[in-house]
Each structure stands twice: as structure tokens, then as C-alpha cells.
Amino acid sequence: MRPNDVMKVLMPLGLLLAGVSAHAQSTSFTINTSLERKAISPLIYGYNAYADGTNRAGWENQGGQASLQSLNLASRRLGGNSMTSYNWENGVSNSGEDWCNSSNAAVSAVAGAGNPSTTAGLAYYAPGAALVSFHDQSLTLNTYSLLQLPAAGKLPKDIVNLYPPSSCQGYDLWQSTAGPSNIDTARWLTIVNDKPASLGSLSTTPTLLDDFVYLDEELNFLIQKYGNSQTASGIKGYELDNEPDLWHHWADANNGSGTHPNLYPAFTTVADVVQKNIALASTIKRMDSSAQTYGPAISGYLGLFSLWAVWDGTQSHQPADWSTYNVEPFVSNSTGDRYRYNGMTMANAYLSAMKNASQQANQRLLDVFSFHYYPQASYSSTDRVQAARSLWDASYVEPSWITQTGNGFTDGRGLQIVTKLKQAINDFYPDTKLAITEYNFGGKDDVTGAIAQADALGIFGKQGVYLATYFGDAEGFVASGFKIFRNYDGRMSSFPEISVQALASNNANGAVYAAVSAADPSTLHIIAINRLTTAMTGNFQITNPVNFKTAQVWGVSGTTTAITAQTGLSNIKSNKFSYRMPASSVLHFVLKP
């Protein structure tokens, strides 16, 4: 909606009015460019490759190469449930309970490696074909690659049935009895992190006839092809598997017992997750000491709470060894404050264990603490526009079972998952970075998706998150949420790299983020969000050494995903102005003296 032309009208307080309705609600946005200055990690502008669920392969995933390039991404992750079982030697992966516990070619095919060979025996694909396809595209897109490595313990050997029964549901087993099937124990290979010296040197074309897959051999394959992480083409980061809190746990209300109960037959314990993470991180650092390690990739709040991500509606359930870890200092850092971490005790125990192992190894084994965030209160448009506030805002109590009083989690308090985890890092393993390697607020087909996505990116930058990779369709209004930061004018122009203080007077109505660039310190970028379904007046007041005179404005609102130029400002006075923000909108202001 085009604001009225009011460039000649000045309010008594010197505010420049841009199409203000007398009945519109208002929110004040204050920006101070000298306060809270911190670098924004470009890696927060990322997504998970091949996670759109449409079976589009390679470049066609997420709408094709041009669509991907238009997002101006800075990082990509190849990870997810099926990557827990990806056998790099021949490209087979197992879908676990996501799809019939079927061993298949899903990862390789969707990654762009083509269809599996039906004439080469166990050699369905060349070694590492999916990894090569993924990283080659990252190099083309000039993005950081984060690659998930397997740690759970077993990998599939072959493909028995390319097409499991059509009646299969994600929580049903395809075949649960012994026999020539995808869950026959003879068809699983054992992961070994470090190949015994007695077996000879590491090979880039490993044998398919033994019972083992060596992860140092996988790393060697990648290093031989691309160089180590310090080279321009090398893979920079490795994640220590995926969602161990869901590998195998107490059966939930739908009789699901985890994502990989056949691959990992015993119930998951904290000690085993920690041991496997330490062992895999040690192998990564031995092979490439400068590569960054990410872990534990917990699936969400309940996993951070007590590892098992299950709750039956009245209580949570914990692994067998939980009593060993549900103790001080992990509960409250011996402060007695039960809500110091809002119950995320597993995070504390994990950080402490990785710190202790690093001290013993005389090298940092964990560079980045990673977790996943799928908000429990974002299914309606009303909730979605507020949902990202659970990452930081103490005043926002999301309407979910996590915050419900009496359930034993936050008991009516705001979740504050990012700020609480930052506190945990400071207390238990200082200088560890923070990453959200999967997240999704929904709303691809609704403008609220753009609001939630933009709000999340703003929070990631403001809160100092190191890397974030969206999981799902980075298209529609979700793409708009990316582009308002990374390609707002269609020429790859981006929100700059130095975050500055930006505050909204009413977080429920709106949000604001601001940044400047070291290369152009006289220009200020502001991204402002109107969460309301009605127009809102944004009253902006800026503290800056130099007065701004003009502003160009871009925005997204309504039913079109396009980011379009809005009416600009040409006579700003005393670094104050007002602007009519359309209903349910995100605006990007570029201010100049």
C-alpha cells in the first residue's frame, strides 16, 4: 500500500509524517548507533540443503539455481534424520521411522547424485557422491558448508527395496521380524571413527565387502578432494550427527520410539551421546585441526531439558542415567535458581562434559553448540508473528505446554531459549559459539511467514548466534523473510554486518533491528516489523553522530511475496521520523545523511 505523500508536513515535535492514519496504533522504535555494537555473523543466513520434502533433486531443490542464488545465502547444512544413516562408501541411507525403516537412495538422489546403479552390486553410487554434489553447489553459491557426520553406530549396507509399501506411515515399521529385509541385522555396518593402522592407509575408494565404515576415511576423502578447512574450497564445519534425543526413546503416544530404533536398538543414554560426540570430535580434529565441530544438534527444548524429546501430556521421560546428570551444578550452577536455564539441564551437562574432554585432550573439541528449534506455538498466523520472541523475550510467554504452569518446565515464564543457552555456555564452556542448525516457523504461503522469518534473522544477529540454517521450503514468504535482509533491492544488497542498539516500545506490536557497515559507516539500515493485522505508525528516533536526511524504503506485505520499493523520505529532521507501516509488514529502511 502506497503511503500518502506528506513530505511537506512536519509534526510539532519535528517528526516527519509518512501517511499516518489518525486511528492507527503506534509503536516507538529507538536506535542508538553507538551502543550494543557487535558483529553479525553472516552464517545466520543459511538453510538446510535438500530438505524441502518435495523430492526435487540437486539444483531443482528450492526452485532451482537462480532461486537459490536470489536468497544470497552464506551457509548451507547437509543434515537431518537420514544423514544419521548415510553410508558415504556407496550412497545408501536409511529413513528410520520417517519412512518404514527403509534403506534407500534418498539422500544421494535428492542431493543431486542421480539414481542408484542397478548393475554394480553394492556400488550404487561412487564414494561420497551426495557429499560432492552438496559441496560443489556450496562452492558455486559461495557458501559455508556444514556437513553432518554419523555417530549413532550403524549404517545400512545395501538397498533391499527401493519402494516400500505405499501404506507405510512415518511411525510404522515396514518389517519387524528377522529375514531379508531393510532391518535385518546382517545388513548393517559398524561405524569406526579411526581406521586401524594394521588395515593400511586411508582409501578414497574403500572396499564394500567388509563390515565397517571408517569415518577418518570419509574425512580423508573430502580433504583429498577439496583441501582442509583452511583452504578456500575446504569444508569448514562438521556436525556430530543429528538429534540424538530422538534416536531411540520411550514410546510416545503414537507408539513412536524414536527416529532410528533399528539402527540404534538400545534406549539412548546421556553417557553414550557424550562419549560418541567426544570420540567423533576427536577424529575430526585429528584429521583437520582447524575444522569447526558442532554438537549435539538436539531436536528442541525437551531434548535440552533431559535428552529424551518425549512428553506424554502430563510428564516428561528421561534416559536411564538421567539421575547422574540431573544434579548440581547442572541444574542451577549451584545458585538455587531453578529457572536460571529454564530447566535446560542436558545442555549444561553436555557443555561441561565437552569442556572436560577438551581439557584432557589439550584442544577444543566443541566449537559450536548446536540445537534445533521448531516452535510449539506457531501453527496459527496470530501465534506465528509472535513465535520468534520465545528465543529471547522474557516478557513473552508462548501459549504452549512448555510454559504451562505445573508441567515442570518454565512454569509460566518466557522460554528465552537463546539467552538461556548463552548463559549456559558462559557458565559451563565459555567461548563456545551457538548455532540453530534447524528451525522453521511455517507460513510459506502467508505473509506471517515473512514476518516470523525476518524476526528470527534479526534476533539471530542481535543475539550473536553464529550460524543458523532454515529447514524446509525457502520459498514463498519465507524467501521474502530472507531477501528483506539479503537481497532487498534485487541487486544482492544486504543488511550490514555491525548490529547496533534497536528497541521497540511494544514487542507484541512490532520489532526493530538496526545495523551499520564498517565500509559505509554513514549509512544506517533499519528493519522494522509490524506484527499487527492493521496499519501501524512507527515513530523512529535515532541517536547518531550525524543527522540523517533521506531514507529509501523497501517492504513486503499483503498477499504478494515480492519485496517492493515503498515511498521514501527526503526531509528527515533531527533524526526523527514517523512512517505508516502497512498491516502485517516488514520494512527495510536505508538512511543517509
C-alpha positions in Angstrom: 0.0 0.0 0.0 1.4 3.3 -1.0 1.8 5.8 1.9 0.5 9.3 1.3 2.8 12.0 0.1 3.4 14.1 3.2 6.9 15.3 2.7 5.9 18.9 3.3 4.1 18.2 6.6 6.1 18.4 9.9 4.7 17.4 13.2 5.2 19.8 16.2 8.0 17.6 17.7 9.9 17.6 14.4 8.7 14.1 13.4 8.3 13.6 9.7 4.9 12.1 8.9 4.6 9.5 6.2 0.9 8.6 5.7 -0.1 8.3 9.3 -3.7 7.4 10.0 -5.4 9.1 12.9 -6.7 5.7 14.0 -3.6 3.6 13.5 -1.8 2.2 16.5 1.7 3.4 17.1 5.0 1.9 18.3 8.1 3.8 19.1 11.4 2.5 17.7 14.7 3.9 19.2 18.1 3.3 17.7 21.5 4.2 19.1 24.4 3.5 16.8 27.0 3.8 19.5 25.5 1.2 21.8 25.5 -2.6 21.7 27.7 -2.7 18.7 28.5 -6.3 17.8 29.4 -8.2 14.6 26.6 -10.1 12.9 27.8 -13.5 11.8 26.9 -13.9 8.1 26.4 -17.6 8.7 23.0 -16.9 10.2 21.7 -16.5 6.6 21.6 -20.2 5.8 19.4 -23.2 5.1 19.4 -27.0 5.0 20.1 -28.3 1.5 17.6 -30.8 0.1 15.1 -30.5 3.0 12.0 -29.2 1.2 10.2 -32.6 1.2 9.2 -32.4 -2.5 11.9 -34.8 -3.8 13.2 -32.2 -6.1 16.8 -33.1 -6.7 20.0 -31.1 -6.9 19.7 -27.6 -8.2 15.9 -28.0 -8.6 15.6 -28.2 -4.8 14.3 -24.9 -3.5 13.2 -23.9 -7.0 16.4 -24.1 -8.9 19.8 -22.4 -9.0 18.5 -18.9 -9.8 16.1 -19.1 -6.9 18.8 -20.3 -4.5 21.1 -17.5 -5.7 18.5 -14.9 -5.1 18.4 -15.7 -1.4 22.1 -14.6 -1.2 22.8 -17.4 1.3 26.0 -17.5 3.4 25.8 -21.1 4.8 24.3 -24.5 4.0 23.9 -27.6 6.0 23.6 -31.2 4.7 21.9 -32.9 7.7 18.8 -34.4 9.0 17.4 -37.8 10.1 18.5 -39.7 7.0 22.1 -38.3 7.3 22.4 -40.2 10.6 22.5 -43.3 8.4 24.2 -42.1 5.3 26.9 -44.5 4.2 29.4 -42.5 2.2 31.0 -45.6 0.7 28.1 -46.4 -1.6 25.4 -43.7 -1.0 22.8 -45.8 0.9 20.9 -44.2 3.7 18.1 -45.5 6.0 14.9 -43.5 6.6 14.2 -44.9 10.0 10.7 -44.4 11.3 10.3 -41.4 9.0 9.6 -44.0 6.2 9.3 -47.7 7.0 12.9 -48.1 8.3 13.7 -48.5 4.6 17.3 -48.5 3.4 17.2 -46.5 0.2 18.9 -43.9 -2.1 17.0 -40.9 -0.7 20.0 -38.8 0.5 22.0 -39.4 -2.6 19.2 -38.9 -5.1 17.8 -35.8 -3.6 21.3 -34.3 -3.2 21.7 -34.4 -6.9 23.8 -37.6 -7.3 21.3 -39.2 -9.7 19.6 -42.6 -9.5 21.4 -45.6 -8.0 23.1 -48.1 -10.2 21.3 -51.4 -10.5 24.2 -53.2 -12.2 27.2 -52.5 -9.9 26.4 -54.7 -6.9 26.8 -52.8 -3.7 28.3 -49.8 -5.5 25.1 -47.9 -6.0 27.0 -44.6 -6.2 30.6 -43.5 -6.3 32.1 -42.9 -2.9 30.7 -39.6 -1.3 28.6 -38.8 -4.3 26.0 -36.9 -2.2 28.7 -35.0 -0.3 30.4 -34.0 -3.5 27.1 -32.8 -5.1 26.3 -30.8 -2.0 29.6 -29.2 -1.6 30.1 -28.4 -5.2 26.9 -26.4 -5.1 28.1 -24.7 -2.0 31.2 -23.6 -3.8 29.1 -22.3 -6.7 26.9 -20.4 -4.3 29.9 -19.2 -2.3 28.5 -20.6 1.0 30.0 -22.2 4.1 29.3 -26.0 4.1 28.3 -27.7 7.4 28.3 -31.4 6.9 26.7 -33.9 9.3 28.7 -37.0 10.1 27.2 -40.2 11.6 27.8 -41.2 15.2 24.9 -43.4 16.3 26.8 -46.6 15.5 25.4 -48.4 12.5 25.0 -47.7 8.7 23.0 -49.6 6.1 24.9 -51.9 3.8 22.5 -52.2 0.8 19.2 -51.4 -0.7 16.6 -54.2 -0.4 13.5 -52.5 -1.6 13.6 -49.2 -3.4 9.9 -48.8 -3.0 8.5 -49.6 0.5 4.7 -50.3 0.7 2.5 -47.4 -0.1 0.6 -47.8 3.1 3.7 -47.1 5.2 3.4 -44.2 7.7 6.3 -42.5 9.4 5.6 -44.3 12.7 5.1 -47.8 11.3 7.7 -50.4 10.8 7.9 -51.9 7.4 9.0 -55.3 8.7 9.8 -56.1 12.3 10.8 -59.8 12.0 14.1 -61.4 11.0 14.6 -62.0 7.4 16.0 -60.5 4.2 14.7 -57.0 4.8 15.9 -53.5 5.4 16.1 -54.2 9.2 18.0 -57.5 9.0 21.0 -57.1 11.4 23.2 -58.6 8.7 22.5 -55.6 6.6 24.0 -53.1 9.0 27.6 -51.9 9.0 29.5 -50.7 12.1 30.9 -47.2 12.3 34.5 -47.0 13.3 35.9 -43.5 13.8 39.6 -44.3 13.3 40.7 -47.0 10.9 43.3 -49.4 12.5 46.8 -48.9 11.1 47.0 -52.7 10.5 44.5 -52.3 7.7 46.7 -50.0 5.7 46.4 -46.4 4.6 43.1 -44.4 4.2 41.5 -45.1 0.9 39.3 -42.8 -1.3 37.7 -45.9 -2.8 37.1 -48.1 0.2 36.1 -51.8 0.0 32.4 -52.5 0.2 32.9 -56.1 1.3 33.9 -55.6 4.9 31.5 -54.9 7.9 32.9 -51.4 8.7 32.7 -47.8 7.6 35.6 -45.6 8.7 34.9 -42.0 9.4 38.5 -40.8 9.2 38.5 -42.4 5.7 35.4 -40.3 4.8 37.1 -37.2 6.1 40.3 -38.1 4.2 38.2 -38.4 1.0 36.8 -34.9 1.4 40.2 -33.4 2.3 41.9 -35.1 -0.6 39.2 -33.7 -3.0 38.7 -30.2 -1.5 41.6 -29.5 0.8 41.2 -29.0 4.6 39.0 -26.4 6.2 41.7 -23.6 5.9 41.6 -23.8 2.1 39.2 -21.8 0.0 37.4 -24.9 -1.2 37.5 -27.0 2.0 34.5 -28.0 4.1 34.6 -25.7 7.2 32.3 -27.4 9.7 31.1 -30.8 10.7 28.1 -31.6 12.9 28.3 -34.5 15.4 25.3 -36.4 14.0 21.7 -35.3 14.4 19.1 -35.2 17.1 20.4 -37.9 19.4 17.5 -37.3 21.7 15.3 -38.9 19.1 17.5 -41.9 18.1 15.6 -44.3 20.4 13.4 -43.4 23.4 10.4 -44.4 25.5 7.4 -44.9 23.2 5.3 -41.8 22.8 1.5 -41.5 22.5 1.7 -42.6 18.8 3.8 -45.7 19.7 6.8 -44.0 18.1 10.0 -44.8 19.8 12.5 -42.6 18.0 13.8 -41.9 14.5 16.2 -44.8 14.4 15.2 -47.7 16.8 16.6 -50.4 14.5 19.9 -48.6 13.7 20.3 -47.8 17.4 18.5 -50.6 19.2 19.2 -49.6 22.9 17.5 -46.6 24.5 19.7 -43.6 24.2 21.6 -42.5 27.3 23.4 -39.3 28.1 26.7 -41.0 28.7 26.6 -42.7 25.2 25.7 -39.5 23.4 28.5 -37.6 25.2 31.0 -40.4 24.5 30.1 -40.7 20.8 30.4 -36.9 20.4 33.8 -36.8 22.1 35.1 -39.6 20.0 33.8 -38.2 16.7 35.1 -34.7 17.5 38.5 -36.1 18.4 38.6 -37.8 15.0 37.6 -34.7 13.1 40.3 -32.6 14.9 42.9 -35.3 14.2 42.1 -35.2 10.6 41.6 -31.4 10.3 42.5 -29.5 13.4 41.0 -26.2 12.1 37.6 -27.6 11.1 34.8 -26.4 13.3 32.8 -29.0 15.3 29.1 -28.6 16.0 27.1 -30.6 18.5 24.9 -32.1 19.9 22.2 -31.0 17.4 19.4 -31.6 20.0 15.9 -31.6 18.4 14.3 -29.0 20.7 13.5 -27.8 24.1 12.7 -31.2 25.7 16.0 -32.7 24.5 17.8 -29.8 26.0 15.8 -30.4 29.2 16.7 -34.1 29.7 17.8 -35.6 26.4 14.7 -37.6 25.6 12.4 -35.4 23.5 9.2 -37.1 24.6 6.3 -35.9 26.7 3.0 -37.7 27.2 1.0 -34.7 28.1 1.4 -35.0 31.8 5.1 -35.7 32.3 8.4 -35.9 30.6 10.5 -39.0 30.4 14.3 -39.3 30.9 17.0 -41.8 30.0 18.2 -44.4 32.4 21.3 -42.5 33.6 19.5 -39.1 33.9 19.8 -39.1 37.7 23.6 -38.9 37.3 23.2 -35.6 35.4 20.2 -34.0 36.9 22.3 -32.7 39.8 24.2 -29.6 40.6 26.0 -27.7 39.1 24.0 -28.6 36.0 20.6 -27.7 37.4 21.2 -24.1 38.6 25.0 -23.7 38.7 24.6 -24.2 42.4 22.7 -20.9 42.7 19.4 -22.4 43.8 17.7 -20.6 40.9 15.6 -23.3 39.3 14.8 -21.1 36.3 18.4 -19.9 35.6 18.4 -22.1 32.5 14.6 -22.7 32.3 15.3 -26.4 33.0 17.7 -27.0 30.1 19.9 -29.2 32.3 21.0 -31.5 29.5 22.6 -28.6 27.7 24.7 -27.8 30.8 25.8 -31.4 31.3 26.8 -31.7 27.7 28.8 -28.5 27.7 30.6 -29.4 30.9 31.5 -32.9 29.5 32.8 -31.4 26.3 34.9 -28.9 28.2 36.4 -31.6 30.4 37.2 -33.8 27.4 38.8 -30.8 25.7 41.0 -30.0 28.6 42.1 -33.7 28.7 42.8 -33.7 25.0 44.6 -30.3 25.2 42.5 -29.0 22.3 39.0 -27.6 21.9 36.7 -30.5 20.8 33.5 -28.5 20.5 33.5 -25.2 18.7 29.8 -24.6 18.3 26.8 -25.8 20.5 24.0 -26.6 18.1 20.3 -27.2 18.6 17.1 -27.2 16.6 14.1 -25.0 17.1 10.6 -25.9 15.9 8.3 -23.6 18.0 5.4 -25.2 19.7 3.2 -22.1 19.3 3.4 -21.1 15.6 0.6 -23.0 13.9 -1.8 -20.1 13.6 -1.0 -16.8 12.0 -1.6 -15.0 15.3 0.9 -17.1 17.1 3.4 -17.2 14.3 4.1 -13.5 14.2 5.0 -13.7 17.9 6.8 -17.0 18.0 10.4 -15.8 17.5 10.1 -13.9 20.7 10.5 -17.2 22.6 14.1 -17.1 21.5 14.9 -14.1 23.7 12.0 -12.1 25.2 11.3 -12.7 28.9 8.0 -10.9 28.7 6.6 -13.3 26.0 5.1 -16.4 27.4 4.2 -18.6 24.5 0.9 -20.5 24.6 2.3 -24.0 24.7 2.8 -26.9 27.0 6.4 -25.8 27.7 5.4 -22.6 29.5 2.2 -24.0 31.1 2.3 -23.8 34.9 2.5 -27.2 36.6 4.3 -29.0 33.8 7.7 -28.5 35.4 9.4 -26.6 32.6 9.2 -22.8 32.7 6.0 -22.7 34.8 4.6 -19.5 33.3 7.8 -17.9 32.4 9.1 -16.9 29.0 11.2 -19.6 27.3 14.2 -17.3 26.3 15.9 -20.3 24.7 18.8 -18.4 23.1 19.6 -16.1 26.0 19.3 -19.0 28.4 21.7 -21.1 26.3 24.1 -18.3 26.1 24.1 -18.2 29.9 24.8 -21.9 29.9 27.7 -21.5 27.6 29.2 -18.8 29.7 28.8 -20.9 32.8 29.9 -24.3 31.5 32.1 -23.9 28.4 33.0 -20.2 27.7 33.7 -19.0 24.2 31.7 -21.8 22.6 29.6 -20.4 19.7 25.9 -21.0 19.3 24.1 -22.4 16.2 20.5 -23.3 15.3 21.0 -25.9 12.6 17.3 -26.5 12.0 14.4 -24.2 12.5 11.0 -23.4 10.8 8.2 -21.1 11.8 5.9 -22.1 9.0 3.9 -19.6 6.9 5.4 -20.1 3.5 2.1 -19.2 1.9 1.2 -16.4 4.2 2.8 -13.0 5.0 3.2 -14.1 8.6 5.9 -16.4 7.3 7.9 -13.4 6.1 7.4 -11.7 9.5 8.5 -14.8 11.5 11.5 -15.4 9.3 12.6 -11.8 9.3 12.1 -11.6 13.0 14.2 -14.7 13.5 17.1 -13.4 11.4 17.0 -10.1 13.2 17.2 -11.9 16.6 20.0 -14.2 15.4 22.1 -11.2 14.5 21.2 -9.2 17.6 21.8 -12.1 20.0 25.1 -13.2 18.5 24.1 -16.5 17.0 27.0 -17.9 15.0 25.1 -20.0 12.4 21.5 -20.7 11.6 20.2 -22.9 8.8 16.5 -22.9 8.0 14.9 -26.4 7.4 12.1 -26.6 4.8 10.9 -24.7 1.8 12.9 -21.5 1.5 10.4 -20.2 -0.9 7.2 -18.1 -0.9 7.0 -15.7 2.0 9.9 -17.5 3.8 12.1 -16.4 0.9 10.8 -12.9 1.4 12.0 -13.0 5.0 15.5 -13.9 3.8 15.5 -11.4 1.0 14.5 -8.4 3.1 17.9 -8.9 4.8 20.0 -10.3 1.9 18.5 -9.1 -1.4 16.0 -6.3 -0.6 16.6 -4.4 -3.8 17.0 -7.3 -6.3 20.7 -6.4 -6.6 22.0 -8.6 -3.7 22.2 -5.6 -1.4 22.3 -6.8 2.3 21.7 -5.7 5.8 25.2 -4.8 7.1 27.4 -6.6 9.5 27.5 -4.4 12.7 24.4 -4.6 14.8 23.6 -1.6 16.9 21.0 -1.0 19.7 17.4 -1.0 18.4 14.4 -1.2 20.8 10.7 -1.3 20.3 8.4 0.2 22.9 5.9 -2.7 22.4 7.3 -6.0 21.4 3.9 -7.5 20.9 3.1 -4.9 18.2 6.5 -4.7 16.4 10.2 -5.4 16.3 13.2 -3.4 15.1 16.7 -4.3 14.1 19.5 -1.9 13.0 23.0 -2.2 11.6 25.8 -0.2 10.1 28.7 -1.2 7.9 32.4 -0.6 8.5 32.8 0.2 4.8 30.0 2.7 4.9 29.5 4.0 8.5 27.4 7.0 7.4 24.6 4.7 6.3 22.1 3.2 8.7 19.9 0.2 7.9 16.7 -0.4 9.9 14.4 -3.4 9.6 11.1 -2.8 11.3 8.2 -5.3 11.6 4.5 -4.6 12.1 3.0 -7.8 13.7 -0.5 -6.3 13.7 -3.2 -7.0 11.2 -3.9 -3.3 10.9 -1.6 -0.4 9.8 0.7 0.9 12.5 2.6 4.2 12.9 6.2 3.6 13.6 7.8 6.5 15.4 11.6 6.4 14.9 14.1 8.2 17.0 17.8 7.8 16.2 20.9 8.7 18.2 23.8 9.1 15.8 26.8 11.5 15.4 25.5 12.7 12.1 21.9 13.7 11.2 20.2 11.6 8.5 18.3 13.4 5.8 16.9 10.8 3.5 15.7 7.2 3.5 14.9 4.7 0.8 12.4 2.0 1.9 11.6 -1.5 0.7 9.0 -3.8 2.1 6.8 -6.9 1.9 3.1 -7.1 3.0 -0.2 -8.3 1.8 -0.6 -11.3 -0.5 2.4 -10.8 -2.7 5.8 -12.2 -1.9 7.7 -9.6 -3.8 9.8 -7.0 -1.9 8.9 -3.7 -3.5 10.1 -0.1 -3.2 8.0 2.0 -0.8 7.6 5.7 -0.5 10.9 7.1 0.7 11.8 10.0 3.0 13.6 13.2 1.8 13.4 15.7 4.6 14.2 13.9 7.9 14.7 16.4 10.8 16.7 15.8 14.0 17.0 12.1 13.3 13.3 11.6 14.0 10.5 10.5 11.6 7.3 8.6 11.6 6.2 6.1 9.0 2.9 4.4 8.2 3.7 0.7 8.3 1.1 -1.5 6.4 -0.7 -4.2 8.2 1.4 -7.4 8.7 4.6 -6.0 7.1 8.3 -5.9 7.1 10.1 -2.8 6.0 13.8 -2.2 5.3 15.0 1.5 5.6 18.3 2.7 4.3 19.1 6.1 5.8 21.8 8.5 4.6 22.9 12.0 5.7 
